Amino acid sequence: MVVYTQEHVYRHPWDRVTAAAWRKFTDPASRTALSHVADVHTLDRRVDPEAGRLQAARSITVRSPPLPFVIRRLLPSVASSPSGAALCHCVETSLVDAPRRAMDVVVRNVSLRGLIEVEERSTYRPHAERPDEWTQFRQETTIRCRPLAALAAVAEKVETRCAERFMQNSAKGREVVERICRYLEAEAAGAASSAI
């Protein structure tokens, strides 16, 4: 099993960062950077206006990196794929608590679980030192290659390779959120100047 944590400070306020995070997959300019994301659909969304809370669930379909030969042999659909990649279906659950300025996101794969289990937990909170200006992002990912656990060396190689790809994709996601934050900042500045 591989567990790793990444942290990032967005030099933007919490409300802007969380708005950008919601737009990350639907923003047309993000398609190139997030080319591993094949499809996103909202499954459920509930708003509690009195509590200021939003709960949502989305399905996210991603293209895996080319899988090792051992794994490809176990998946007939991947074995016939020229790229050696698979489509993986995930469910993302989110809870946004606006009064507390807290957003928690959990993503788990629902397909390929017989081979590999991935859980990604992300939090967005106001930064401790500059709570009105910056946002602290923390992401913890757990990757476990179940059927190969008896073959520790192979399992470790698969888990490490997956972790490397997840870290690359996470960096791309953070870049997209940063870009959308800058866009939202410029949009807000333009609206403020036109109101004068």
Stockholm file with secondary structure:
# STOCKHOLM 1.0

chainA/1-196         MVVYTQEHVYRHPWDRVTAAAWRKFTDPASRTALSHVADVHTLDRRVDPEAGRLQAARSITVRSPPLPFVIRRLLPSVASSPSGAALCHCVETSLVDAPRRAMDVVVRNVSLRGLIEVEERSTYRPHAERPDEWTQFRQETTIRCRPLAALAAVAEKVETRCAERFMQNSAKGREVVERICRYLEAEAAGAASSAI
#=GR chainA/1-196 SS CEEEEEEEEESSCHHHHHHHHHHTTTCGGGTTTTTTEEEEEEEEEEEETTTTEEEEEEEEEEECCCCCHHHHHHCHHHHTCTTCCCEEEEEEEEEEETTTTEEEEEEEECSSTTTEEEEEEEEEEECSSSTTTCEEEEEEEEEEESTTTTSHHHHHHHHHHHHHHHHHHHHHHHHHHHHHHHHHHHHHHHHHHHHC
#=GC SS_cons         CEEEEEEEEESSCHHHHHHHHHHTTTCGGGTTTTTTEEEEEEEEEEEETTTTEEEEEEEEEEECCCCCHHHHHHCHHHHTCTTCCCEEEEEEEEEEETTTTEEEEEEEECSSTTTEEEEEEEEEEECSSSTTTCEEEEEEEEEEESTTTTSHHHHHHHHHHHHHHHHHHHHHHHHHHHHHHHHHHHHHHHHHHHHC
//
